[in-house]
Amino acid sequence: MATLSELLAAARAASEASPEEVARLRVALLTELDADPELAARLHGLGAAEPDAVQRVRARLGRSLARRRQRAAVGAMVAVAAVALLSLLLRPAPPVLLDAAHPGTLRTLPGVVIHHAGDGRVAGTEAAPRVAWEQGDLDVEVDPARGIDLVVATPDARVEVVGTVFQVRCDALGTHVGVTRGKVAVACGDGPARSLVPDEQPITCLPHDPGRLLGRARTLRAQGAPVDEVLASLDAALAVSSPLDLASELVSTRLAVLVEAGRTGEARATARRYLEDFPEGTRRAEVEAFLRRR
């Protein structure tokens, strides 16, 4: 069984208390344990029938008191450790805004290093940091020995990790996640989480928000991607309920893509859909002119 001094030393290590705080704890423990009216009453009631009776009882009770002190010290140390652990788990991490104009490395969280070049926000607690990443590149290192529950959330994905090195890129095409060391769980949108380890291909989560799907379609179009790939993003966005102005923009973009590809029949059908669904649409005159030309 550990001594009181050893237990106090362990308490200091667990709670990061100063030597003065540990000394005050020791004095408080001994004071409380020595103030034992029950023991005093038992000693007082022994009388003196036998010359050495008091000495024998004192010795026996001394051993009992020592055991009580030790048990009390163990309980106190467990309580101190529990409080220290709870304090770590609940201690809020100072919120930090990450700005694309100021890329760099964030080291304010114990056991976590974040290399950032984009826009986002770090919040949560020291034991459970939460990173909301909007766009750009993010490289994260987490010390596996600390058991930190870190989560990176983008508009398209959720990445959960406990001890690893991984990368997140969030751009107009989606969210791309790769692992250098350890393992992460990646959930795309509302789908189930998938494990990702270093020897596997990075996971790309496609946008599921209509606005981001429109941005993906525009980026693919600018990059000269296959027409069907561009249309797939637009159709996925149109399948989701959207504000009127966004839905109008999706249909008009679809029309422009089809016209560029020379797919006249599909373009005319999309033009008629635009006029029916958006009678007050800002591109109505252009769409009507297209139908007259054809």
Secondary structure by P-SEA (a helix, b strand, c coil): cccaaaaaaaaaaaacccaaaaaaaaaaaaaaaaccaaaaaaaaaccccccaaaaaaaaaaaaaaaaaaaaaaaaaaaaaaaaaaaaaaaccccbbbbbccbbbbbcccccbbbbbcccccccccccbbbbbccccbbbbbbccccccbbbbbcccbbbbbccccbbbbbccccbbbbbccbbbbbbccccbbbbbcccccbbbbccccaaaaaaaaaaaaaacccaaaaaaaaaaaaaccccaaaaaaaaaaaaaaaaaacaaaaaaaaaaaaaaacccccaaaaaaaaaaac
